[in-house]
Amino acid sequence: MATVLSVVTSSSFAAGMAVSFEWGPTKKCFDSKSPPIVLSNVPEGTVKLEIKMIDQNASYNHGGGNVAFSGQSQLPYGAFKYKGPCPPSGTHFYKITVKALDESGKALASGSATRPFSKK
């Protein structure tokens, strides 16, 4: 089994949950509104999504949030508050990880995506 790495990646430990995102209207330097996120193959029984973002170049945890899940395939800009991207110079790569949680808080699946963001 070969592993393919690209700018947008996804991983899971259940039914192939996938995550992607675009920066959309995200403003430079710590925009507190999350970017739009697209989800697919979210497992049945999911009631909450736990979302976190890491600057992979600086190993900086930008935090994240929790969003109630009711079957939606997209989370709009500003679905939760966090510290948005603010690379000190050049382009940094940011990884968003989404965990699908059931009613008891058990993780059913996880997916992630990575995108570049340039200092503006």
N, C-alpha and C positions, 0 to 999 in steps of 0.2 A: 504494500500500500504506500503510494507516494504522497508526500505532503507538498502542497503548492502554497507558496507565500505570495501575497499581493497586498496592495494598499488597503483593500477591504477584505477582512477575513471573518470567519465565523467558526465557532466551535460549540459542541454540545455534549452532554452526557446522557441525553434522552433523545427524543424524536427529531433531531436535526433542526432545532430552533436556529433561525438566522436573524441577524441584526445588521442594519445599514443606517448610515446617516449622512447628511450634508450639513454644512455649516449654516446655510440659509442666511437669515438676517443677523447672525451672531456678530456682535460688535467686538472690536479689539479690547484686550485687557480686562479680563474678569467680568464680562457680561454675566449677570446673575441668572439669565434665562437659558435653559437647556436648548440645544439645537433640535430640529425636527428629526425623529427617529422612526424608521420603518421596521416592522417585525413580521416574521412569517414562521409558520409551524410552531406556534406557541402551544404547549401541551394542554389538553383538557384538564380541568381542575385548578388551573392557574387563577389566583384571585389578586395577586400583587406582583408588581415588577420592581426589583431592586436594581438601581442603576448607579454605576460608578465610572469616573473618568480619571485616567492617569496620563500625565505628560511623560512619554517614554524616553525622551531625550534627557529630561531633568529628573526623572524618577519622582515627580511631584504629584501628589494625590489631590485632585481638584474636587474631591467629594462626589456627591451625587444626591439621589433622592429615591423615594418610593412613590409609585403610582398605582392606584387601584386599576385592576385589569378586568374589563368586561367584554373581551373579544375584539377590541380595536386593533387594527393593523398598523396604525400610525399614532405616534405621540407628537403633538404639535410643538412648535417653538414655545418655550416657556412652560412646558408640562411640569417641571420641577425646578427648584433653585439650586445652584451650585456655583463654583468659581470657574468661569469660562477661561478659554485659552489666552495666554499672554506670553508668547515666547520672547525671551530677552533679546534675541537676535536671530535672523534667518528664519528657517522653517523648522518647526518641531512636529513630531507625530504624536497624536492623541488617540488613546484607546478607550472606547466606551464598552463596558461589559454590562449585560443585562441578565439578571437571574429571574426565572419564573418561579414564584413561590405558591404553595398551596395554602389552604386555610390555617394549617398548623405551623406555617413558616418553613416547611420542608422544601428544599430546592428540587424542582422537577426537571429543569433544563437551564442551560446557560448559553449565551451567544455573545460574540464581541465583534467589533469593527474598529479599524484604525484608519485615520485620515490625517493628512498634513494640514497645518495652519501656519501661515507666514506672518511675521511681524508686519503690521500695517502702519 
